[in-house]
Amino acid sequence: MSDQSFLAYWLGYITGNSTLEDTPAGGTHVALAFAVTGPTPDGDGITIDFLTQDHSEEEIRAGAKALQARGIKVLMSINGNPDWDGHPGGWTNLDAPVFAANVTALAITDWGLDGVDLDNEASEVPGEDFVAVVQALRSAMGPELLLTLPVYQPWRDGYLSQVKDDISFVSTMAYWNDLDGQIDLYNQYAGLVGEQKVAMGVANAANPGQDTAFDQVPAIAAWNPSGASKAGVMLWNLNAPTPDVTALWCQTISENLP
């Protein structure tokens, strides 16, 4: 078994997709996509109506427990895009300590998950307000739980150098890159958070034209920087296009991780 992480996203908002229990062998982490930032009765927090759009809360919670029983870490992925798919959200103007406390109460204390994943692809460049959110989450969750972020635009992610000690790792999501492009992006993010905190992202069912060429996947999974180790590989997503194809991608990634 590799020491590197293999994080994959499971989408609760796709009709008729596979359940969490159908997750193939090989992965080490699964992120539940997506909770959404927004107002709650206790102030700034997250809502799960998008995550549970096509799978009930009870089903997802039971599936998360089943994965954890297999030794897989389960995270709640939080999307903060304003008005994304009709769900009001956003990362700016949050009361960071209140937000962190509410997220921790829901995802960690209530659901019993192993951490959170922050999907910040909003139009605004992350600034001190988002730094405060990351730092507040780390403070609220404690030092051991997972705090990950998918990234792909280094020009907007300079804030990461301020929170590199607070995060577990980042995952690049320029899925369309070949190995050389993946290495170039890896190096840019390694300069912000360190070589061991950058995973390379691949996709078998992303937006049109953004998938990773399958013949590149073994080399991407196997690659390591000279004298160091990447964090691992991230896969988007576990739900499509078919269970057999998903199982093949998971097997290929896990068998080629250093």
N, C-alpha and C positions, 0 to 999 in steps of 0.2 A: 504494500500500500504506500502511496505517496504521502509525503508530509504536507503537500500543497492542498489548498482548498479547491473544491469544485462546487461553485454556487450556481443554482439554476432557478429561474423564475417560473412560478405556477400562477396561471391567470384565472381568477375566480369569476371573471366577467364574460367568459366565452360560453355560449350555449352548447350543450351536448359534449363538452370536452371531458377529458379523463379526470378521475378523482385523484386526490393526493396519494391515496394508497397505491395508485397505479405507477407512481414514480419509479423509474427503473433503477437497478443497482448501479453503484458507482459514484453517485453524488455524495457530498459531505454537508452541503447547506442548501436549503430551499427557502426562497423569499416569496411571500404571499402578496400578489399584486392585485389591486392596490387599495390601501386605505387612503383617505384624502384629508388634507388639513381643512379645518373649518371650525366655526363656533360650536360649542357643546354647552350643555347646562352648567358645566363647571368652568366655563371660559374656553380659551383657545385649546384645541385638541385635535382629534381625528374622528372621522366618521367611517363606518365600514359598509355603508350601503352599496358602494360600487364594488368592493371586494366580494360581497355576497349577492351580487346581481343575479347570478345563475347557479349559485350553490348556497345552500343555507348556512347560517352561522354554525349550527350544530354539526353539520357535515364537515365543514372546514376545521373546526376545533378538534373533532374526532380524528380527522386525517392528520392534523399536526401532531397529535399525541402518538399516532401510529408511526409516523416518521421518526419522532424522537425515540421511540422504543427500538428503532433500527439503528440508533446512533447518529441520526442526521439532525443537525442544528436547523431550527426553523425561525425565520425572521419575518416581521411584518414590514412590507415595503410601503413607504408613505410617499404619495405624489402630491406636490403642492402647486401644480399649475392652476392659475386663476381661472375659474369658470370652466374647468376641463370637463367636457361632456355634461355640462349642466350642473356640475357639483362645485359650488363656490369654494375657493381655497386660496392658496398663496403662501409664500414664505416671508413676505415683508410684514412689518407691524404686528408680529406675534409677540405676546408676552412670553419670553423664552422660558423662564422658570415655571410658569403655569402650564405652558404647552408641554414641557418635558415631564412635569409631574403627572399630567393627564395621560400622556402617551405611555409612560411607565406603568401607571395604574391599569390601563387597558391591556397593552400588549404583553407586559411582563407579569404583573401580579394576577390579573384576571385570566388571561389566555395561557400563561405559563410558557411564553416563547423565549427564545434564546437571544433576542436582540431586535434591532430595527435597521432598516435600510432606507436611506433618504434619497428619493429620486427628484432632484432639483434640476428641471429643464425649463424653468420659467424664463420669460423673456428678459427679466432684469438680471444684471450681473450680480452674483452673490457678493454681499458686502458684510459689514460688521453685524448686521441683524442676523444673518445666517450663521456667522461665526458664533454668535451668542446662543443660537438654537443648538448647534452641535455641542458646544461646551456645556450647556445646561442639561442636555440629554446624557452626556457622559457623567456628569455629577449626579444626576438622578438615578441612573441605572447602576452606577458603581463601575469599578475598573475591569470586571471580568466579562460582562455581557458584550455582545457583538454590536458594532456600529459601522455600517458599510455604506458606500455611495457609488452608484454608477456615474461615469464621467466620459466625456469625449472631446471637450473644447478647452484645451489648456489656457487659451487666451482669457477665458472668463473664470478660471478656477484657481487663480492665484491665492485665494483665501485659504486653500488647503495647507499652505505652509504654516498657517497660524494654528491649525487644529490637527497636525500630523500625529501628535501624541495622544489625541482623543479618539481617533478613528482606528478601526481594526484593519481595514484595507479599502481601496477603491477598485472598481472594475471598469476597464475601458469598454466603450460600446460603439466604436467605429467598426461595426461588424464587417463591412464591405472591404476592409483593408486586407491585402495579402500579408504574408509573414513580414516582409520588409516594412510595410506600413504599420503593422502592429508593433514592431520593435521600435520604430521611430516614436510612436505615441507613448509606448511604455516608458521610453527614456525621458520624455518630457514630464510625465507624471512622477517618475522616480525622482526627478529633481525637486519635486514639491513635497513628497511624503516619504521617500526612501524606497530602495529597490525591493524590499521584502513586503511592501504594502501596496503593490500594484498587480492586479490580476488582468489577464487578457480576455476580452469578451468575444464570443462567436455567436452566430444566430442561424437557425434553420427555418425560422418562420417570422422574420421581421417585416417591416414595411417593404413594398415592392422595390426590388433593386438593391436592397441593403443586406441580403443574406451573405454569409461567408461561404466561399467555395469549399465544398466538402474536402477536396484534395489538399486544402491548406490546413485543415483541422489537426491532423497528427503532428505536423511540424510546429504549429502554434502551441499545442499542448506540451510538446516536448522541450520547447525552447527555454533556456535560462540565460540570464546575463552572466558574463564571465566572472567567476569567483563569487557569485551570489545566487540568490533564488528569488524568482517572482513569487507573488502570493498564490497564484494558481490560475484557474480558468473560470469564466462565467458563461453560462448558456442561456440565451433567450430563444425559445421557451420550451417548457415541458408539455405543452398542450397541443402542439400542431407540428407537422401536418397529420401524422398518423402515429399510433403507439409504436409500431415497428421501426419507423424512421427515428423517432425520439430515442428508443432503446439503442439503436445503432450509434447515434451521436454520443449518447452517454457512455457507451462502452468504449468508443474510440477515444474520447477525452480521458477517461479514467485510466485506460491501458497505456496512454502515452505521457501522462504526467510524470515528471522526474521523481 
